[in-house]
Amino acid sequence: MTTFKQLALSDIENIVLMMRDFYAIDNYPMDIEVSKTLFTEFINDENLGRAWLIYEEKEIIGYVILTFIFSFEYKGKIAFLDELYLSEKTRGKGIGKKAMDFIQAQAKDLKLKVIYLEIENHNENAQNLYLKSNFIVHNRKLMKYSTD
């Protein structure tokens, strides 16, 4: 049975280790201590978003993070599906679908107008999951500006 538990301060060690594994897939840089600090800030301020650990029976198998944004265009609070990670051994077993169902239910409970996400071009399995979950390819181009 798949369950979702809202992230607590006591869960930071577990989620950071999974995040390290997730980032390694695409060789993203990660500073574990910075991530721990960011999670502390995130958990302590509900205006930033929500995060949940994903369990199968009593084993942690992944996590999901929604970050919040206020949008005048969409007339209220929207979210960015910042991360959805499932451990390698649990992929392809329908848990991603359960996670998407959970996220969409949370979107209604949190009164979110829209959820955006970004995805690596090579990750066809995730793209298929999102398309099957009624996400659409947006007609706008994602751009970024970094102050670092």
KEKEMI-871802 format. One line per field, with one value per residue (C-alpha): residue number from 1; residue in one letter; x, z, y. Coordinates in pm, 1 decimal, m for minus. Layout:
<recs>
n <- [NUM,...]
res <- [A,...]
u <- [X,...]
w <- [Z,...]
v <- [Y,...]
</recs>
This chain:
<recs>
n <- [1,2,3,4,5,6,7,8,9,10,11,12,13,14,15,16,17,18,19,20,21,22,23,24,25,26,27,28,29,30,31,32,33,34,35,36,37,38,39,40,41,42,43,44,45,46,47,48,49,50,51,52,53,54,55,56,57,58,59,60,61,62,63,64,65,66,67,68,69,70,71,72,73,74,75,76,77,78,79,80,81,82,83,84,85,86,87,88,89,90,91,92,93,94,95,96,97,98,99,100,101,102,103,104,105,106,107,108,109,110,111,112,113,114,115,116,117,118,119,120,121,122,123,124,125,126,127,128,129,130,131,132,133,134,135,136,137,138,139,140,141,142,143,144,145,146,147,148]
res <- [M,T,T,F,K,Q,L,A,L,S,D,I,E,N,I,V,L,M,M,R,D,F,Y,A,I,D,N,Y,P,M,D,I,E,V,S,K,T,L,F,T,E,F,I,N,D,E,N,L,G,R,A,W,L,I,Y,E,E,K,E,I,I,G,Y,V,I,L,T,F,I,F,S,F,E,Y,K,G,K,I,A,F,L,D,E,L,Y,L,S,E,K,T,R,G,K,G,I,G,K,K,A,M,D,F,I,Q,A,Q,A,K,D,L,K,L,K,V,I,Y,L,E,I,E,N,H,N,E,N,A,Q,N,L,Y,L,K,S,N,F,I,V,H,N,R,K,L,M,K,Y,S,T,D]
u <- [0.0,139.1,108.0,229.5,360.5,417.2,784.1,894.9,1224.3,1310.2,1286.4,1554.1,1835.4,1624.2,1506.8,1852.2,1998.6,1726.8,1778.6,2147.6,2053.1,1802.7,2051.3,2316.0,2097.0,2163.5,2489.3,2333.9,2558.2,2436.8,2567.4,2413.1,2456.7,2298.3,2007.3,1954.4,1942.5,1698.4,1468.9,1465.2,1359.7,1104.5,941.8,922.5,740.5,419.3,393.5,685.9,512.9,473.6,682.0,591.3,778.7,634.3,606.2,534.1,426.1,675.2,965.1,1044.2,1062.8,1055.8,943.4,752.2,793.0,547.4,667.5,419.5,401.0,136.9,15.5,m202.3,m242.5,m394.9,m573.4,m409.3,m171.9,m4.9,263.1,573.3,617.8,979.5,1068.5,915.3,1156.0,1098.6,1374.3,1495.8,1355.1,1001.9,979.2,741.6,507.0,227.6,353.3,418.1,48.2,m46.6,187.1,27.6,m321.8,m207.5,m54.5,m369.5,m583.4,m348.6,m379.7,m754.3,m716.1,m456.1,m670.9,m395.2,m493.3,m215.0,81.2,382.7,678.2,992.6,1138.6,1455.5,1409.7,1556.9,1318.3,1046.4,898.6,832.8,698.5,451.6,347.4,274.0,88.5,m126.1,m196.3,m346.7,m46.1,1.0,307.1,297.6,339.1,579.9,953.2,1105.6,1390.2,1597.3,1809.6,2056.5,2205.8,2491.7]
w <- [0.0,m103.8,146.5,163.4,476.5,492.6,541.2,896.4,1027.6,1145.6,782.2,638.0,650.6,456.8,187.2,131.2,66.3,m189.6,m344.0,m383.3,m573.6,m786.3,m877.9,m966.0,m1250.3,m1453.3,m1282.0,m1111.0,m847.8,m489.8,m158.4,111.8,390.0,181.2,98.8,468.9,544.9,259.5,379.8,729.4,585.4,355.1,628.8,867.0,615.6,475.8,227.8,34.4,m49.2,64.9,50.4,121.0,162.7,m33.7,147.1,20.3,328.8,587.6,350.5,219.4,m159.6,m280.0,m231.6,m397.6,m360.1,m462.1,m438.8,m441.1,m656.1,m670.5,m1021.8,m1137.6,m1474.3,m1308.7,m1038.8,m733.4,m599.7,m844.0,m786.5,m943.1,m917.6,m822.3,m774.5,m792.5,m716.8,m687.3,m598.4,m894.9,m765.2,m742.8,m1088.5,m1342.9,m1076.3,m1089.9,m795.6,m1015.9,m1110.7,m743.0,m675.3,m952.8,m821.1,m476.0,m612.6,m806.3,m495.5,m298.3,m569.1,m508.3,m128.5,m148.8,m398.4,m657.8,m997.1,m1201.3,m1151.3,m1373.7,m1405.7,m1608.9,m1731.3,m1894.6,m2266.3,m2231.4,m1952.8,m2167.5,m1884.7,m1676.1,m1978.0,m2041.6,m1675.5,m1681.1,m2013.2,m1882.3,m1574.4,m1791.7,m1798.8,m2136.1,m2314.1,m2255.3,m2555.5,m2373.0,m2344.0,m1999.5,m1939.3,m1633.8,m1485.0,m1214.1,m959.2,m879.6]
v <- [0.0,339.7,625.1,984.0,1156.0,1530.8,1604.0,1688.4,1821.0,1469.1,1346.5,1575.5,1316.6,1064.6,1303.6,1452.5,1105.9,1033.6,1376.5,1295.1,978.3,1170.0,1442.5,1184.0,1053.4,1369.6,1469.1,1772.8,1928.8,1905.5,2029.2,1810.4,2066.6,2343.6,2111.3,2035.4,2407.7,2468.0,2188.6,2337.5,2673.3,2508.1,2299.6,2595.0,2819.1,2668.0,2954.9,2805.3,2477.9,2119.6,1804.5,1444.5,1119.7,829.9,496.5,148.5,m43.6,92.5,162.3,510.3,477.9,837.2,1190.9,1472.2,1848.7,2122.3,2482.4,2771.2,3082.0,3357.0,3434.3,3719.5,3549.7,3241.4,3444.1,3296.1,3037.7,2802.0,2541.9,2404.9,2029.5,2079.7,1714.8,1370.5,1088.7,715.1,471.3,269.6,m60.1,84.9,240.9,89.2,m52.0,207.3,410.8,714.1,711.3,694.5,987.1,1191.1,1112.4,1225.0,1546.9,1629.9,1572.2,1797.5,2063.2,2073.7,2076.5,2355.1,2549.0,2557.5,2693.6,2529.1,2298.9,2348.6,2115.0,2077.3,1753.3,1634.5,1561.9,1212.5,1104.1,949.3,740.9,1051.2,1238.9,957.0,954.9,1327.6,1312.0,1024.4,1238.9,1515.1,1745.4,1911.6,2041.2,2415.5,2641.9,2873.0,2841.6,2805.5,3051.5,3133.1,3407.4,3316.4,3554.8,3314.9]
</recs>
